Amino acid sequence: MKKHSLLFWTVLLTAAVFLCGCGGNSTGSGSGTSEASLDYTFFPSSPVFPAASLPGDTSEVSSEPTESRPEESLPHSSPEESSQASQVSQVSQASEASAEAPKESSSEPSRDPMTDPSDIEFMDRKHFVLGLPEKELQAFAVLYHSALQFRTEAVLPEPIPENVADRLMWFLNYDCPELIHLKGDYQPLGSDGMISSIRLYYHMTPSEFRHARQKIDSYMQQLKQDARGMTPYEAEKLVFDRIFNTVTFDDYADHAGSVYGALITHHARCEGISKAFMWCLNELGIECMTIAGTPLWDTSSAFFSHSWNVVRLGDNYYHVDLAADNLRTNDGETVLPLYGFFNADDALILRTRTINPIFSDIGVPECHSTDMNYHVRNELLIESGADLKVRFCQILDRNFAVGEINHISIRFDSHDDYLAFLDDWSDWFIDYQERNAYPRCSDIIFFNDVADTVVLSTHP
């Protein structure tokens, strides 16, 4: 999350910084719990601005990022957006006129629609926004509505401390994946540490936003159709696999930090990937949130933040980090999912990152259960201190199919056991095939040092 001082704005008008990146995916190669099916009425969707109220055309979203421009030529000054601003102005004027009219049946004062959070899209899913105090929530509503109206400056109801403004901007980005047009850059305006307004920047014009949103809505409709009748765990894995198999990890692609980049252009970094995972699961009625923190595996990265998800299945919460899996980094690369952080508990996830206090101060749900962890659930975890060769052979006995293609993921509780396995697995596998009189097959290991996970891939 980057903000600009007024001096910085004067000197470097077009600066833009991406919010989140995650390097450090290490890829290499070498020689029953019963669940109910999904209920799609869990999270009703009611967009703030129906498609018909947004100016638009049939053009594609530009592959070039929208450049920052002087205030008089920023998006809200275009003819299309002036029309939208006029609509908003008319609503505001009507509200003011209503407030001035005598009230016969109520003494309640009229509430400014800009500060009213009740019509924020997907409000019931915004875990961190819902935890804000009332005054901060009103300021957040102003930021949200200003972003939807493509305003270049959001004027807050009253000045707020700079650290509060930072927190609200983080949540505007991470808790609102539907704001696919909003850049991470922002410029707080005020004095003496108190912020009275915030300048916003955009990736899209209103017409591009409308067209992009239509594509995402179509994606979600197809996803819900494909997931119908699945358990929440099955639907979660469907989303994980679908994003994994279609996205190329790219820190610097256009829209890399948004759901549009992950689901539509298929080039995204961890921020866009985690927000896409959140939106997809929310559409399927599965509670999911996006959080961020500092990765411990790549201190040399140009980025200092990493984002992932927390998902609720049944009565328990779990961490899911799709972006720390072995995603492809170029379009032609062959990759296989490891599921190293698929429904992980706190103990596992906190080995590799810290959680940003912006999120933990509001309250990140505790994740103590391993019941829905991919490797625990499928008996693919090798516990610390176990005989590695014996456990490897036991896993093969349950999962290896002779004469077929096999992709078997194995996670290790101990990093030392993981490294020892990488040294000896090939000899053990050859011995296993000979002992069982199996025909020799070609094999390869994909591995990930961050997750202490390998995938054995075999072909007849």
N, C-alpha and C positions, 0 to 999 in steps of 0.2 A: 504494500500500500504506500503510495508516494503522494506527498503533498508538496505544493510549490509556495514559496514565499513570494511576496509582491516584487521584491528585488529580482528573484529568479525569473519571474514572469516577464519582467522588463528586458532582461538580458537574453533569455532563451525561451522564446514564445512557444516553440513547437516541441518542447521536451515531453517525452512519454515514457513511462516505465511500466513494465509488466509486474503484476502483483506477486506472482508465485511461480516457482519453478522447482523442479526436483531433478537434479542430476543423480548419478550414482547407481543407476540400474546396472548391475554387473551380470553380463550374460556370457556364457562360455560353452564350449563343447569339448567332448573327449571321445578315446577308442570306445434308536429309532423312536425318534420322537414323533407321535402322531400330530398332524397339523390340519387345521381347517383350510379349505380352499379360499382364494382371494375374494374379498368383498369390495367392489369398486365404489361403493357409496361412502366409504370411510372418509375420504377427502373430496368433497364437492369442489369443482373448479368454477370460479366465476370471475372472469377477467375484468379488470377495472375499466378498460376501454374496449368495448366490442369492436370487432374488425371494421365495422361500417363507420365508426366514428374517427378512424385514423385516416389521414390523407394517404393516398398510395397510388402505385401504378403496378405494372407487371414486370418491372425490371428486376434483374437478379441483384443480390447483395454484392456490392463492390468487393473485389478481392484486395483492394488497396485500403489501408486504414485511413479514416477521415483525419485530415490534418487539423491541428489547433490553429485557429485564426483569430484576428482581432475581434473584440466583443461585438462590434457592430455587424460583423459578417458571420458570426457563429450560427449554428443550425436554427435557432428560434427566429432568426431574422429572414429566413427564406419565405417565399410566398406560401408554400404548403403549410409550413409551421406557423406562419402568421395567422392562417385560417384556423389552425387548431388553437392557437393562443386566443383568438377571438372567441371560439367556443367556450374556452375556459373562463375568459373574461365575462362572457354573458352569464355563465353559471354563477360566477362570483357576484356579479351585480344583482342577479336575482336573489341570491342569498342575503345580500346586504339590504335589499328592498324589503325582503321578508322580515329581516330582523328589525327594521324600522317600523313596520306595520304593527298596530296594536294586536295583542294576542288575547283571544277570548277564553281559551280553555287551558292555557299553560303559562306558567311564569318562568319556564326554563329558557335561559338565554340561547340564542342561535349559536351553533358551533361552527367555527371556521372549517370548511371542508378540507383545507390544506393540512390542518393539524389532526384530522380525524383518521385514526388508523383502521376503522372498521371496514372500509372498502378496499383495503390493500389485498391484492391477489394472493391467495394461498396463505392468508394470515394465520390460520390455525396450524400451519406447519412450521412456522418460523420460531424455533426453539429459543434462540438467543434474543430476538426482538421481543418476544413475549415476556422475557425476564427483565426488560428495561423498566425503570421507574416512570411514572406518569409523565413528568416534564420531558424526560428524554424521549419517551415514546412519541410525544407530540412533535418534537423536533425531527425525529426520524420520519414521521409521516410527511412533514414538509419536504424533506430530502427525497423521499420516495415519489411523491406526487410531482415534484419539480422535475425529477428524472423522466417520468412518463410523459411530461409535457415538453421535454427537450429544452427546458430553461437552462440558460448558461449560468445563472446565479440563483441559488436557493436562499431566500431570506428567512432566517430562523425566527420563531415567535419571540424569543428573547435571547440575549447573549449567553453562550455556554463556555465552560473552560475548554481549552484546546485539547486536552486529553479525552474529554467527552466527545468532542467533534471527531477525533480520530476513531474512537470506538464505534460511533454511529456509521462512519464511512466504511469501516471493516464489515459491519453487519449488513450495510446496504449492498455490499459486494458478495459476501459469503452466504448470507441467509436469504438472498433474493436472486436465485439463479435465473429468474425470468427477465431480469434487466440485462438482456444480451447486448444491448446497444451502448451500455455505459462503460466508459473507460475507468481504469483504476486511478488515474491521475485526478487530483483535486487540489484546489487552492483555498485554504481557509483565509477569510478576511475579517479583520478586527484589530483590536489594540489591547495592550496590557494583558495579554494572555487570554482574553475573552473573544470568542468568535461570534460574529453577528450574521455572517452569511458565508456560503461556500460556493466557489465556482466549480462547475461540473463540465466534463468533456465526454465526447461521444464517438463511438466507432461507426455509427450508422446515421443516415437521415431517417425521418419518420417513415417514408415510403419503403426504404430498405428494411426497417424494423418490422413493418407490417408483413412484408413478403417473407422475411426470415421466420417470423412467428408462425405464419401459416405452415411453413415446412416442418417446424418443430411440432406443432399440433398434429399434423398428419403422422409424424413419427410416433407420437404418443398413442394415437388411435390404433395404429398397427400393433404396437407393443402390447396394449391392453387386450387386443384380440388374441395375440399369440400366447399370452400368459393366462388366459381364462381357464379356470379349473385347477390351476397349479397351487401348491402350498406356498406360503410366503418364502420359505427357503428355496424352493424350486424357482420361483419368480425372481428372487434375488440373484441366483446363479445365472439365470437366463440373461438378466441385464448385464452382469459382470462379463459373461462370455461374449455378448453382442458388442459391447464397447471395446473389450480387449481385442476382438478379431477384426475390428474395423478402424481403430484409431492408430495413427502414427504419432509417437511422442515427439513434440516439437516445441521448444521454448519460445520460438520467435515467429511462428506462423501468424498470419492475420487471424484474429478472433481466437487465439490460442488459449486465452483465459476464460472463454465463455462456453456455454452449452452449445451454441451454434458451431463453434470450432470442433467440439468433440463429436457431435451427432450428425452434423450436416457436411462440413468440409473435411472432417476426419483427421484433422491435425490439431493437436492440443497439448498443453502442459498439464501438470497435476491439478491446477486450479480449475481449468475447464473440465477435466475428466471427473473430478470429485463433484462438481456442481451438476454435471450431467447425470451421474449416478444418483445423486440426491433427488433430482427432479423426476427421473424415471421411477424410482421406488415410491416417491410420494404419489405419483399418478396411479400406482398399483395399490395404494392404500397401505403402504408400509412406511412407518415413521423413519425418517432418515435426515440427518443434518450434516453439514460440512464444517470441519474445524481445521485449524492451521497451527503450525508450530515450527520448531527449528530442527531440521534433520541432523543427526549425529554422524551420518555416513559420508558426507561430502562437504567438508569445510572449505573446499576450493571453489565451490560453485559461485557463479555470478549472482545467484539468488540466495536469500537468507531465510526462505520460508518454504514450507511444504504443506500441502493440504490433503486431507483424506476424509473419511466418513465415519459416522457412528450410526448404527442401524438397530432398530428394535424388532426382535422376533419373540413373540409371546411376551413373557414378563421380563426378559433380559435384554440388555444392550450389548452390542459387539462393535469392535473397530473393523473397518474394511478399508484397505489401501490398495486400490487397483493400480494406481500410478507407480507404486513401488514394485510391481510385478515386472516380468520381462517383456515389456512392450517393445514393438519394433521402433527403430529410430530412423529407418528409411522405408519407403513404400514397398520395396521388393524383398524385404527381409522375412525369413521364416521364423516364427516364434511360437512357443507353446505356453499356456498359462501355468503358473506354479501354485497359485492360491496360497502363497506364503502368509498373507495377512487377510485371509478371507474369514471373517468373524473371529477376530483375535480378541483376547482379553487384555486388560490393562498391563499385566505383567509382561506380556509378549511385546505389545506395541511400544511401551516406554523404554525398552532396551535400545530403540533406534531413533527416538526423537523426544523432544519436550513439547508440551502444549503451551501455546501462547496464552498468557494471563488474560488477554482480552476475552477469551472464551471461558477459561476456567474460573474467572471472577464471576461470571454469570452463572456458571454451573454446567460442566460436562457430565452427563450421566455416567455412573460407575459401570465398568464392564468387567464383571468377575467370573461369569460363566464361560465354560468352554464347550458346552453341549452342542452348539451349532458350528463349532470350528470345523473347517473342511477336513483337516487331517485327523482330528480326534474322531469326528463322526464316521469317517471312512477307514479308521484304523491304519493310518498312514504316517503316524508320528512315531519316531524312534526316541524313546525317553533317554535322558542322561544316564550313563552308566550301563546301558544295555550292551549285550554282545552284538556288535554291529553286523557281522556276517550272518548270525543266526536270525536276527530281526529282518535283515534284508531278504533272506530266503523265505521267511514267513510271509512277508509282504508279496513276494513273487508268487508263492503258492496260491494266494487269494486273488491275485490280479493279473498274472501273466497268462495270456491265451496263446497257445502254440499255433504258428502259421498265420497269425493275425497281426495287424498293426497295434502296438500298445503304447500308451502314454501314461506313465505311472509317476505321480508326484509324491515325494517323500520329504517330510520336514524333520529337523533335528532339534531337540531341546538344547543341546550343547553345541556351541560353535566349534570346539575342538573335535567333537565327534563328526561334525559336518566336514571339516578339513581332512580328517583321517579317512572318511568314506570316499572322498574324491581321489585319494591316493590309491585305493585298493578295489574299488567297486568293479572294475573291468575284469580282474582276475576272478573275483567271486562270481560274477555273472557267467563267465566261461565255464567255471567249475559247476555251477548250477545246471547249465544246459547239458554238459557231459554226464553228470550224475543221473539226470532224468532221461538220458538218451533222446534229447530234443535235437532237431536239426539246427545247426548254427544259423543265427540271424544277424543282420547288421544292427548296430546299436550306437546310440549317442546320448550324452548327458547334457542337458541344459541346467545351468545352476545360477543361483543368486546369493551373493555373499551377505546382502542386507537381511534377507529372510531366512538364511540357513536352510535353503530348500533346493532340491534337485528334481528334475523330471527325466526319467529314463524313457527314451523313445526307441522302439524297436520295429523293424520291418522284416518280413519273411525273406 
